[in-house]
Amino acid sequence: MATTSRLLNLLSLLQTRRDWPGALLSERLDVSHRTVRRDIDRLREMGYNIAATMGPDGGYRLDAGSELPPLLFDDDQVIALAVALQAATMTGAGIEEGAVRALTTVRQVMPSRLRHRLDALTFTAISAGPGDTASDSVSPEVLVAMSTAIRALEVLRFDYASDRPAESSTDNGEPAPPRRVEPHHLVTSNRRWYLVAWDLERDEWRIFRADRIAPRTPNGPHFTPREIPGGDVTEYVSGRFKGSEQTNKWPCHGKVILHRPASYVLPFAGDGIVEDLGPDRCSLEAGSWSWVALAASLNRFDTDIDVVGPAELTRAFAQLAARNAATAAN
């Protein structure tokens, strides 16, 4: 009888290319041709539609079937499944209930070892993040280690590869001691993972990049969880991404009139509010983390701009113009 691990390997191979010669499958799996045929029959009995190809290099091809066969997952696929189904609640595609039911169904049929690993990974998905960031790889073991510490209410110890030299080393150049934090939430946003935690050394809330974290073992003592500022981790993290310490709002917010039609501005307005003022004019209310940054972002529409307010935005345009003039003069 074929082992589950060999069936997983066989199924994975069949999914990687259109046709597989039987001899090549036998070589890759390090089994006889007869064993390959038996394993293929076993997958067919489970509901997989595997067609036999004819010819001197005859082999097998995995085709789409009319029914969903039993699904087989390895450990890494379990973590991927948990991440995808939990993150599905933020898609806005009306699949939230289906995602929850799918995760429950899969969990019920998993062996306890994989079920514990799936249960260990919990996080909050945030739809809006700090710009269009590149995806940074984080190993499943790091995500599980952080999530486990959060669930157990245990102090997390880790080395942190900060982009700030003062946080990565001591004054004499020695590596910085492990960070000690009370982990509260694991967050994913815009293809990047973050840990929201209370920093015990700095006595403040911090948001750490998960791809820069290297957990230490064992974890520290248990702690009593503190309340996230404002009580909502999504609002708190979204606000911090916008440069605000307390609320999910841009700290600098202004209104301008752009000499462009609303249809031109709207696709690039982000979370701004566009109002149609005629065939060649519209208003735009938008925000940013600084007044100069807001002025610079409004210039991307490449048109004349009338500032409605506030005065800080008018001064920011003047400051930006002076900088640009100095740059052009060099």
Summary of the structure (lengths in Angstrom):
residues: 330
radius of gyration: 27.2
end to end distance: 77.3
largest distance: 81.1
contacts: 900
relative contact order: 0.07
helix: 43%
strand: 22%
